[in-house]
Amino acid sequence: MESLMLKKWCDFCEGNINLDTSYFLTMFHDSISDKELDEIFKYFPCSSELSDRVRKVQSAMYSRRGLVKSDPERCIDLAVRDLLERMKASEVLGDVELIDVVSRVSKKFTLDFSMIATAQNDDWNISLIENTNDYLNSAMISRELHYYAIFEAFYGMTTLFPIKWYLSAPLTRTSIDFTNYLKIWELRGDYVLTENEFLVSQDLSRN
């Protein structure tokens, strides 16, 4: 990690400089030491848990590189578990239409991972993501700027909202468990929700 980035982070958290919270979007892009993680997270409660989650995401990123085994049943199980956890946010927000869709869609594993990317912009899938993200943002334990900044940095680590939610959960008031998505992601799996189907797949095309 660049020492300048870490210095600016500390100055930002201590109110010595004004920066847009998006400035720290790439903070976790480079290799980072345990000492640097300690410095980053010393401004938050549960600092050791935050460090542990960053390391687990990094470990999952490493495990994904050599994965070649397809495991449909495991992926579907993890995806369903994650969906049920995410739906807690939609229940709190009172999104009865989305709740109804989830209750009746058929579950399907597809070998064609491109179908997941194609369906990402389905209205129901977007609603699922937006509801969860809005709920987590509303459940932040603090509105101090460095909280918004660390949420941005967590998103920048993988540019995946579910990984951001997993990383930032200790800084929110929520009981939602996001570990199932981390496990399916480690298997190179993902899923989308459409009006008629709950599609699950694995991307084993890259090694």
N, C-alpha and C positions, 0 to 999 in steps of 0.2 A: 504494500500500500504506500502511495506517495506521502511523504512526510508533510507536504504542503496541504494536502487534503485533510489529514488528521488535525493539523494545526488550525485550519479554518473551521473544522467541525467543533473543536473545543472552544474557539473564540465565538462561534455562532451560539453554541449552547450557553455560554457564559455571558451573552449579550454584548460582546465587544465589537461585533461586526454585524451588518445587515446583509443578508443574502436571501434569495428566493429559495424556498424549501426544495425545489427541484434541482438545485445546484448539486445536491448529494445523491442524485439518482445513480451515479456510477461508483459509489463508495465501496461496494462489495465486489466490483468487477475483478480486481487484482487479488493476488494471494495476500493473506492477512494473518498476522501472528496472534497468538493468544493475548499478548500484552496489548496489542492494538485494539483487540476486541474489548478488553478491560477498559481501555481509554474511551472507546466509543460509547459503551453502555454504562459508564459510571454515572451518567446523568439520569438514569432510569432505575426504578425498582426492579427486582427480579433480574438483575444483570447477568447472573450466572445461567439462568434459564434461557435468556436471549442468546447468549454465547453458545449454549448447547444446541439450540435450534439452528443457528447458523451453521454449525459444524455438521449437523444431521443433514441439512440441505446440501452442503458441499459433498458429503459422503454419498448421498443419493445421486448427485450429478456424476460422480466418479463411477458408481455402480452401473449407471445407464449406458456408459460407453461400450462395455463389453457384453451387454445382454443380447442373447440370440434366441432365447427360449420363449415360445408362445405359451401363455397360461390363461386361456379365456375364462375359466371358472373363477380363478383367483381375482382377475381383473373385474369381472362383473360383481363379485361379492364386495370388493373394496369400493367400487363405484356406487353401488346401492347404499352402502353404509355412509359414504360421503354425502350423497344426495340427501339422505334422511337427516343428517346433521345440518346441512345447509338450509333445509326446509324449515328449520326452527326459526330462522331469520324471517322467512316469508310469513310464517304463522304469526310472529310478533307484529309484523307490519300489516297483517290482515289481508294478504293477497289471496283471496279465495279462489280466483280463477286459476292461478298457478297451482295451488294445492289440488284443485280438481284435475288438472292435466296430469300431474305427477301420480295421482291415485289410479289412473286408468291407462297410462301408456304401456306398451309392450317392451320388454327388455330384449335387446338384440346385440350380439357380438358380431362385429364385421372384421374381416381380414383386410379390408380396404381402409387404411387409416385416413386417406384423403377425404372420406365421407365425414369424418369428424371436423376437419377444417372447413369443408363446404357448409356444414350445418351450424357453424359457430354463430352466424348472424341470424339464425332463426329467432323470431321475436320471443319465444318462450325461454330459449337459452339465454338471451340477453337479459330478460327479466330475472332469471335465476341469479345471474352474476350481479346485476345492479342491486337487487334486494339484499344480497349477502354483503356486498361492499358498503351500501348505505347503512345497513344495520351495524356493521363493525365500526364504521366511522363515527356513528352516533354513540357507540359504546366506549369510545376512548376514555381513559381515566384522567386525561388532562388535555387542555386546549393550548398548551404552550407550543410555540413554534417548532421546537426541536422534536416534538412528538409527530407533527405532520411531516417533518423532514425525514425521520427514521422510517415512517411508513413509505415515503417515496423511495428511499434507499432499498427497503425490503422489496418493493415492486421491481426496482431496477436490477435486482440480483438475477432474476430469471424472466422478467416481464410476464409473469403469470400471476393473476389475481389470487388463485388458491394458495400458492406458495407464500405470497405476501400475507394472506390471512393467517396461515400457519405460523409464520415468523412473528407477526404482530399481536397474536392472540393474548400473550401475557400482559400486554399494555391496554387491554380492553376488559370491560365487565361482561364476559360472556361465558357460557358453559359449552358452546359449540366446540366439538372436537374435529380439528382439521388434519389429524395425523393420517387418516385413511387416504386422503389425496396424495400426501407425500409418498405413501407406499405404492399407490398405483402409478404415480409418476416415475418412481424408481424402476418400475417394470416397463417404462416407456408407454404406459397406458394413459388414456384420457377418455372423456365422455362428453356427450352433448344431449340436450333435451330438445325434442321437437314436439309438435302437437300430438303426434301419434306414436313416436318411438323414443326410447331411451337407448341411444347408441353408445356402445363401448368398443374400443379397439386398442391395439398395440402397434407402435411404430418400430418395426424391426428392420427397416430398410437401410438404416445407417449404423455403421460399426466404427 
